[in-house]
Every structure is written in C-alpha cells, then in structure tokens.
Amino acid sequence: MERALIATLACHALAMVAMAALLLPMMPGGPTPDDAVRMRAIAEHAARWRLGWATWGVTALSDLALGVAVVAWRRVPRWAAWGSMALLCAAVVPDQSAQLRWVTRGVELARAGDLAAYRAFEGEVFVLTGAWAALLYTAASVGWCVCFAGAGAWSRALTWLSWPLFAVFAVVAAAPVVPGGLGLSPAGVAAGNAIAFVGLLVWLVLVLERVAGIARPDAPHGRWAPWRAPRAFVGARWLDALAGSRAARRLLELLPVPAFRSDIRDVVYVSYVVPAATLAPHVPEGLELQRLGPGGAWAMLTFLTYRHGGFGPAIAGPLRRLFGSPVQTNWRTYVRDPRTGRDGIYFVTNAVTTRLHALGGRLMSAAPMHLLARGEVTRDAADGRVRVVLEPDGGSAPDAELDLRPAPAFELPAPWRECFEDARDMLAYCVPQDRAMATEPWRRCTTRDEIQLGIPLDACEPLAGSVRSRAAETLVGDAVPVCFRVARVAFLLRGEERDAW
C-alpha cells in the first residue's frame, strides 16, 4: 500500500511538471489563446507533445497499481475496494484512448494544417479525457476515501481537504459537458485543474501518513518513540509535526544514507551492568539482548556523550565544518541478530543539540534522534575535571548531569566482576560501536548502520564522580555506573544496509 501511494504520488508530481513545461502552451485553456498557433506548435513539437502525454499514461498505470493495492489490502471494506476499482477502470479506458488518439491522429491533423478539422477533433478528445474520464477518476477517488476511512487510515485533516478537493475536481470535469460550462472558461477549467492537482498531492501525502502510521505506531523506545522538541524553541510544534511525520520519514528513507564523518572530542562513557530482565523490554522485535555473566543473568547499558567536530557528509571534505559541531548523546544496549549472528548495539535513544542533525538523523536514518535544549561537554585542562550537561527542557531527549575527575584505575562493582575478568576485558566489550542495528517488522528486515571508530583500549581514561540522570534511573534504577573518557575519535558512518528476515 505504501509503495503504491509513493509511486502514484511521484507519477502525479512528474505529470504535473510535464503539463506545465511541455503540454500547457499547446492545450486549450492554456497561455496560448490562438488556436492556430497552438496547432502549429503541436505540428512542430510533436516529440515534446508525445513525451508530455506519456507521463500521464504512466500516471494512469500508477493509479491502476494503487487500485490493485487497495483491493489487496484486507483492512479495506471489500465492496468499497471493488467499487472504486470498477470506476477507476472505467476512467482509464476513455482517458488513455483519447490521449493515444491525440498524440497520433491529433498530430497528423495538426501537420495537415486544417484548423477546422483539428478544432473538431480536439473538442472530441478533450471531452473524453478532460470531462468524462475526469468525472470517473473523481468518483473513484471518492471511493478511495471510503476505502481508507474503512481501513482506519483517515484523519480529520483528510476530511476537511477531501470535500473541497473532489468538489473542485467534479466541477472542472463537468464544465466541458454541461450547457453553459458552469460559467467556467477553458482558462478557468485549466486553473481549477492546476489547483486541484496540487491539492491531490497533499491528499496523497496525508493518506500515506496514516497508512505508514499503521505499521509504525508509537513505541516506548527506539526510532518510533514520540518526539517532543524543547518547549522554549521557536516553532517547537512545527518541529514536532515534522519529526513525528511517518510520511516524511517514509519518503526520505528512499534516499541512500551517505557516509558521514566527524572529528569527535571528549567522549564520556557511562555504563551500567543490570539484571538482563531489566533491559530485555528495551530490545526491539527481531533482535536479542547480549547477556553477560553466569547463566546470562546480566546485561549492559551505556550512554556516551561527546562533542562533534565538523559532523557532515564525508563527500563534503573540509566543508564539513559548515555543518556544525554539536554535542550528541547515544544511549544503547548491546544486541545480536539471531538470523545473521552479527553483534551490535541498539539505540534506545539519541539526542543532539542542533535542529539540522536532529531532524536529519530522525527522518533519514534508523537513529531515534531527539533534540536537546542544551548539551555541554567540558574538560578542565589543569586537573582533568569533566562536566557533562544534558538538558531536554520539556522535550523528549534524555537528561544527565555529570561531574567527574580522573581516577587512578578502574573499579568494577560486584556485578561487573561476575561478567568480566578485568577492566580491559570490560573495555573490549563496552567500547566497540562498529554496528548499530534496528528492526523494521513491517518490512521483515534488520537495518544496520556500519560504523568505524577504531578506539584503542589504552585510550580509555577512567573517571569517577557523580552521575545524576532521571532518564538513566528510569532504565537501570540505582545501578552503580563505571565511567571513562576517550579524548579523540575519528568517526565514520559508512552507510546503511538491510538484512531480510
């Protein structure tokens, strides 16, 4: 259903561009009022004329594909699905036969130069495609409204848009066949169609929003956890609407995720070992929690916070600095894909301090990115004291306040000693972040972000001090953290891949 909606949305957008750029100067009601000039233009630019109409032929095929998808979608009432499909087929026949005649016989008549014969022919085919077929398309679309409403893929916005939208379609389609033309001139019909087709694109996006939302409901963690921007931010509600849009994410995820680089500084790790049962609810369907210690009784959660350095597409080279250097925090569990045996991490949540990176990460990747009101990572060069501040200010990002100092060595609390032989063994498990994984049950696949960090274990400097975080307490209770710092990391996100289940 989603693919069919996206295909017809793309085809309609392309056809509208073709109408404006290729066909409109040669169409009745267009910017060329002189019929003889329009006819000569068709004769002289037949290839352009045919190419423009070819896009509308492809659009008709995409409408049929959408009709088939509606019939195949078992959530839709059967009578409405088959009724709209019958109307659609009834529309395609006169529409495409008229267009085919216009690019064959119509071109021949235009080249012959007989204006009276061409006018008579044009009036005949225009009524077929622009009136009778358009009326049937409109009726089929009204049937689709019933279908999507019956499937639960409907909203108040769709109701408010559908009434005027399909009323306009019906009026401009009826004008050529109603005596007096309902008071509409050919130019008025063209203008009405232009307005209506723009409205149709909006309608398709709103339907896609509801359809995509059925497969992607809100979740307590991960990619589909609800987004809420910091309340003090200007345009917070608009940010919420965009970041929470299933349609926007579904459309933008069609784009390939490019490689990203960043010269990261001062990575502060805070890790907890807790009973595996505590973290198991924070692992998505399709992945398994990596378990530690005797009988797999324990598991680890880590949140790390750092300052980016020129965080942007690798292809930008030195221009990456234009993308900014935000503070980011990643909260993760350690997981395994049982189908491939690959180990990796699962982001329970992420947050960053810039709108660009927050929206880009959330809309174009599997990262559950949120927006921080304030994020700071500072280090006193004199005594090595490290301070970390994460402030959500009423938003959905996690909070934390860290005040840490260098420690002479790692001290592992009791549960840690059950899971690791020593501090180096712990670091070898905790530090790597070579693969971030998430799942898409509606596609039956696992998404992998392949990451290159290359952090030497000897670069991990132990820290001790206070860690305060309501978000961490919610996840791990009163577990005792182990903290350390890595001074520099050359971050490379190599790209995103999918493993089918």
C-alpha positions in Angstrom: 0.0 0.0 0.0 2.8 2.4 0.9 4.7 1.7 -2.3 1.6 2.2 -4.4 0.9 5.5 -2.8 4.5 6.7 -3.2 4.5 5.6 -6.9 1.3 7.4 -7.7 2.4 10.5 -5.7 5.7 10.6 -7.8 3.9 10.0 -11.1 1.3 12.7 -10.5 4.1 15.2 -9.5 6.1 14.3 -12.7 3.0 14.6 -14.8 2.1 18.0 -13.4 5.6 19.2 -14.2 5.2 17.8 -17.7 1.9 19.6 -18.1 3.3 22.9 -17.1 6.6 22.6 -19.0 5.6 20.7 -22.1 1.9 20.5 -22.7 0.2 23.6 -21.4 1.2 26.0 -24.2 -0.5 23.6 -26.6 -3.6 22.9 -24.5 -7.0 24.6 -24.7 -7.3 27.0 -21.9 -3.5 27.4 -21.7 -1.4 30.5 -22.1 -1.8 30.4 -26.0 -5.3 31.6 -26.8 -4.8 31.5 -30.6 -5.9 28.0 -31.8 -3.9 28.2 -35.0 -0.7 29.0 -33.0 -1.4 26.0 -30.7 -2.0 23.7 -33.6 1.3 24.8 -35.3 3.1 24.2 -32.1 1.9 20.6 -31.9 2.9 20.0 -35.5 6.4 21.5 -34.9 7.0 19.9 -31.5 5.3 16.5 -31.8 8.0 14.7 -29.8 7.5 17.2 -26.9 3.7 16.7 -27.2 4.0 12.9 -27.0 6.5 13.0 -24.2 4.3 15.2 -22.1 1.3 12.8 -22.6 3.5 9.8 -21.9 3.9 11.0 -18.3 0.1 11.0 -17.9 0.0 7.5 -19.3 2.4 6.4 -16.7 0.3 8.2 -14.1 -2.8 6.2 -15.2 -0.8 3.0 -14.7 0.2 4.2 -11.2 -3.5 4.8 -10.5 -4.3 1.2 -11.5 -1.5 0.0 -9.3 -3.0 1.9 -6.4 -6.4 0.4 -7.1 -4.9 -3.1 -7.1 -3.2 -2.3 -3.8 -6.5 -1.1 -2.3 -8.2 -4.3 -3.4 -5.4 -6.4 -1.9 -5.3 -4.6 1.4 -7.5 -6.7 3.7 -8.3 -3.8 6.0 -10.4 -2.2 3.3 -14.1 -3.0 3.0 -14.5 -5.3 0.0 -17.4 -3.6 -1.6 -15.7 -0.2 -1.5 -12.4 -1.6 -2.8 -14.0 -3.3 -5.8 -16.4 -0.5 -6.4 -13.6 2.1 -6.6 -11.6 -0.3 -8.8 -14.5 -0.6 -11.3 -14.8 3.2 -11.5 -11.1 3.5 -12.0 -11.0 1.0 -14.9 -14.0 2.8 -16.4 -12.0 6.1 -16.2 -8.7 4.7 -17.7 -10.3 3.4 -20.9 -11.7 6.8 -22.3 -8.7 8.7 -20.8 -6.0 6.7 -22.4 -7.8 6.0 -25.7 -8.3 9.8 -26.1 -4.7 10.6 -25.2 -3.4 8.0 -27.6 -5.6 9.5 -30.4 -4.3 13.0 -29.5 -0.6 12.0 -30.0 -1.3 10.1 -33.2 -4.3 11.4 -35.2 -4.1 14.8 -33.5 -0.5 15.3 -34.6 -1.4 14.2 -38.2 -4.3 16.8 -38.3 -2.1 19.5 -36.8 0.6 18.8 -39.5 -2.1 18.9 -42.2 -2.9 22.5 -41.2 -6.7 22.2 -41.4 -7.7 24.3 -38.3 -11.4 23.5 -38.5 -10.7 19.7 -38.6 -8.3 20.0 -35.8 -10.7 22.0 -33.6 -13.4 19.4 -34.1 -11.0 16.6 -33.2 -9.6 18.5 -30.2 -13.0 19.1 -28.8 -13.9 15.4 -29.1 -10.8 14.0 -27.4 -10.7 16.8 -24.7 -14.3 16.0 -23.6 -13.3 12.3 -23.3 -10.2 12.8 -21.2 -10.8 16.1 -19.5 -14.5 15.6 -18.7 -15.9 12.0 -18.8 -12.7 10.3 -17.7 -12.0 13.0 -15.1 -15.5 12.6 -13.6 -14.9 8.8 -13.3 -11.5 9.4 -11.8 -13.1 11.7 -9.3 -15.8 9.2 -8.4 -13.1 6.5 -8.0 -11.2 8.9 -5.7 -14.3 9.4 -3.5 -14.5 5.6 -3.4 -10.9 5.6 -2.1 -11.9 8.0 0.6 -14.4 5.4 1.8 -11.7 2.6 1.5 -9.1 4.4 3.5 -11.6 5.5 6.1 -12.8 1.9 6.5 -9.2 0.8 6.9 -8.6 3.2 9.7 -6.1 5.2 7.5 -8.0 8.5 7.9 -7.8 11.8 9.7 -9.7 15.0 10.4 -7.3 16.8 8.0 -8.2 14.4 5.2 -11.9 15.0 5.8 -11.5 18.8 5.7 -9.4 18.5 2.5 -11.4 15.9 0.6 -14.7 17.8 0.5 -13.5 20.9 -1.4 -10.8 19.0 -3.3 -13.1 16.5 -5.0 -15.8 19.1 -5.4 -13.4 21.2 -7.4 -12.4 18.2 -9.5 -16.0 17.4 -10.2 -16.9 21.0 -11.2 -14.0 21.4 -13.6 -14.6 18.0 -15.1 -18.3 18.6 -15.6 -17.8 22.1 -17.1 -17.0 20.9 -20.7 -20.1 18.7 -20.9 -22.7 20.9 -19.1 -24.6 23.5 -21.1 -23.1 26.9 -20.3 -19.9 25.2 -18.9 -21.0 26.1 -15.3 -19.7 29.6 -16.1 -16.1 28.4 -16.5 -14.0 29.4 -19.4 -11.3 27.0 -20.7 -8.8 29.1 -18.8 -10.9 28.7 -15.7 -11.0 24.9 -16.2 -7.2 24.8 -16.5 -6.7 26.9 -13.4 -9.2 24.7 -11.4 -7.3 21.6 -12.5 -4.0 23.1 -11.5 -5.3 23.9 -8.0 -7.0 20.6 -7.6 -3.9 18.5 -8.7 -1.7 20.4 -6.2 -4.4 19.5 -3.5 -4.3 15.9 -4.7 -0.6 15.7 -3.9 -1.3 16.9 -0.4 -4.1 14.4 -0.1 -1.8 11.5 -1.1 0.8 12.6 1.4 -1.8 12.8 4.2 -3.1 9.3 3.2 0.5 8.0 3.2 0.9 9.5 6.7 -2.0 7.4 8.0 -1.1 4.2 6.1 2.5 4.4 7.3 1.4 5.1 10.8 -0.5 1.8 10.9 2.8 -0.2 10.6 4.8 2.3 12.7 2.9 3.1 15.9 4.5 5.0 18.7 6.9 2.9 20.8 8.3 3.4 24.3 11.9 3.5 22.9 13.9 3.5 19.7 13.1 5.0 16.4 9.4 5.4 16.9 9.4 6.8 20.4 7.5 10.1 20.3 9.5 13.3 19.6 9.0 16.4 21.6 11.1 19.5 21.0 12.3 21.6 23.9 9.4 23.9 24.7 11.4 27.1 24.6 12.4 26.6 21.0 10.7 28.8 18.4 8.4 26.7 16.2 8.5 23.7 18.6 5.1 22.5 17.4 6.2 22.6 13.8 9.3 20.6 14.7 7.2 18.1 16.5 4.9 17.7 13.4 7.8 17.2 11.0 9.9 14.9 13.2 6.8 12.8 14.0 5.6 12.5 10.4 5.6 8.9 9.2 5.1 10.1 5.6 8.2 12.3 5.7 10.3 9.5 7.1 8.9 7.0 4.6 9.7 9.3 1.7 13.1 10.4 2.9 14.3 6.9 3.7 14.1 6.2 0.0 17.3 8.3 -0.3 20.6 6.5 0.3 22.3 7.3 3.6 25.7 8.8 2.6 28.9 8.3 4.5 29.3 10.7 7.4 32.5 11.8 9.2 33.2 13.7 12.4 36.3 14.5 14.4 35.0 13.8 17.8 36.4 15.1 21.1 35.9 14.1 24.7 33.8 11.0 24.6 32.4 10.3 28.1 31.1 6.8 28.6 28.8 5.9 31.5 27.9 2.2 31.7 25.7 0.1 33.9 25.5 -3.7 34.4 22.0 -4.6 35.5 19.8 -7.7 35.5 19.1 -8.8 31.9 15.4 -8.8 32.7 15.6 -5.0 33.3 16.9 -4.3 29.8 15.1 -7.0 27.8 11.9 -4.8 27.3 14.2 -2.3 25.6 15.2 -4.6 22.8 13.0 -4.5 19.6 11.4 -7.4 17.9 13.9 -9.3 15.8 16.9 -8.7 18.0 18.2 -10.5 21.1 19.9 -8.9 24.1 23.5 -9.8 24.6 23.7 -11.4 28.1 26.6 -11.5 30.5 27.8 -13.4 33.5 26.8 -16.8 34.8 23.6 -18.0 33.2 23.3 -14.8 31.2 21.8 -13.1 34.2 23.3 -9.6 33.4 23.3 -7.1 30.6 24.9 -3.7 29.9 23.5 -0.3 29.1 25.8 2.6 28.1 25.3 6.2 27.4 28.1 8.2 25.9 28.2 11.9 25.3 30.7 13.8 23.1 31.4 16.9 21.0 31.4 16.5 17.3 33.9 18.2 15.0 32.5 19.1 11.6 29.8 16.5 11.6 28.7 16.1 8.0 28.8 14.0 4.8 32.2 12.6 4.1 32.0 13.8 0.5 32.0 17.4 1.7 35.6 17.1 2.8 36.9 20.3 4.6 33.4 21.9 4.0 32.1 19.6 6.8 32.8 22.4 9.2 29.8 24.2 7.7 27.5 21.5 9.2 28.5 22.5 12.7 29.9 20.6 15.7 27.0 19.7 18.0 27.0 17.8 21.3 25.4 14.4 21.0 24.5 11.6 23.4 23.8 8.0 22.5 22.0 5.6 24.8 22.4 1.9 23.8 22.0 -1.7 24.7 24.1 -4.5 23.3 22.3 -6.8 21.0 22.6 -9.7 18.5 20.8 -10.5 15.3 19.8 -14.2 15.7 19.4 -14.7 11.9 22.9 -13.5 10.9 24.8 -13.9 14.2 26.0 -10.3 13.9 26.6 -8.4 17.2 25.9 -4.7 17.5 24.2 -2.1 19.5 20.6 -0.9 19.6 20.0 2.8 20.3 17.3 3.2 23.0 17.6 6.9 22.3 19.9 9.5 20.8 19.9 13.3 21.1 21.8 16.2 19.7 21.9 20.0 20.1 21.3 21.2 16.6 18.0 21.1 14.7 19.7 20.1 11.4 21.3 17.0 12.8 18.3 16.1 14.9 15.8 16.2 12.0 18.3 14.7 9.5 19.1 11.8 11.7 15.5 11.1 12.7 14.0 11.5 9.2 16.7 9.8 7.1 18.1 7.0 9.2 17.1 4.4 11.7 18.5 6.6 14.6 16.0 7.5 17.3 17.3 11.1 17.3 15.8 13.8 19.6 16.7 17.4 20.2 18.4 18.8 23.3 17.8 22.3 24.6 21.4 22.4 25.9 24.3 20.0 25.8 27.8 20.6 27.1 30.9 18.6 27.4 33.8 20.5 29.1 37.1 19.4 30.4 39.5 21.4 32.7 42.9 21.1 31.2 44.5 21.8 34.6 43.1 18.9 36.6 41.2 16.9 34.0 37.8 17.5 35.6 35.0 16.6 33.1 31.5 18.1 33.2 28.6 16.9 31.1 25.2 18.6 31.0 22.2 17.3 29.0 19.0 19.5 29.3 15.8 18.4 27.5 13.8 21.4 28.8 10.5 19.6 28.5 11.5 17.8 25.3 11.9 14.0 24.7 15.7 14.0 24.9 17.3 12.3 27.9 18.7 14.4 30.8 22.0 14.0 32.6 24.5 15.9 34.8 28.0 14.5 35.3 30.8 15.9 37.4 33.8 13.5 37.0 37.5 13.5 37.8 40.3 11.3 36.6 40.7 8.1 38.6 43.9 6.1 39.2 42.3 2.9 37.9 39.0 1.3 37.0 37.0 0.0 39.9 34.4 -2.6 38.9 31.4 -3.1 41.3 30.3 -6.5 42.3 28.0 -7.4 39.3 30.7 -6.3 36.9 33.2 -8.7 38.4 30.8 -11.6 37.6 30.8 -10.6 33.9 34.4 -9.5 33.2 37.8 -10.8 34.1 39.3 -7.4 34.5 38.9 -3.8 33.3 40.5 -4.5 29.9 38.0 -7.3 29.3 35.2 -4.9 30.2 36.5 -2.2 27.8 36.9 -4.7 25.0 33.1 -5.4 25.3 31.9 -1.9 26.0 33.9 0.3 23.7 33.3 -1.1 20.2 30.4 0.6 18.3 31.0 -0.8 14.9 27.4 -1.6 14.1 24.1 0.0 15.1 21.1 -2.2 14.5 17.3 -1.6 14.4 14.4 -3.6 13.0 11.6 -2.9 10.7 9.0 -5.6 11.3 6.6 -4.2 8.6 9.4 -4.9 6.1 10.7 -8.0 7.9 14.3 -6.8 8.0 17.1 -5.6 10.2 18.7 -2.3 9.5 22.5 -1.9 10.0 24.5 1.3 10.2 28.1 0.2 9.8 30.4 2.5 11.9 34.2 2.8 12.0 35.7 4.2 15.2 38.9 2.3 15.8 39.3 3.3 19.5 42.4 1.7 21.1 41.6 0.4 24.6 44.6 2.1 26.1 43.0 5.4 25.1 40.2 4.9 27.7 40.9 7.0 30.8 39.0 6.0 34.0 36.8 8.6 35.7 35.0 8.8 39.0 32.5 11.2 40.5 28.8 12.0 40.4 26.3 10.9 37.8 22.7 12.2 38.0 20.1 11.4 35.4 16.4 10.8 35.7 16.5 9.0 32.3 19.2 6.6 33.5 17.3 5.9 36.7 14.2 5.0 34.7 16.2 2.5 32.7 18.6 1.0 35.3 17.3 2.0 38.7 20.0 2.6 41.3 22.8 0.6 39.5 26.3 1.9 40.0 28.0 3.3 36.9 31.5 2.9 35.6 32.8 5.9 33.7 35.7 6.7 31.4 36.8 9.1 28.7 38.3 8.9 25.3 40.0 12.1 24.1 39.6 11.8 20.4 37.7 9.6 17.9 37.7 9.7 14.1 34.1 8.8 13.4 33.0 7.3 10.1 29.5 6.1 9.3 30.0 4.0 6.2 26.4 3.7 5.3 23.1 1.8 6.0 22.2 -1.7 4.9 19.2 -4.1 5.4 19.2 -7.8 6.2 16.0 -9.6 5.2 14.4 -11.9 7.8 
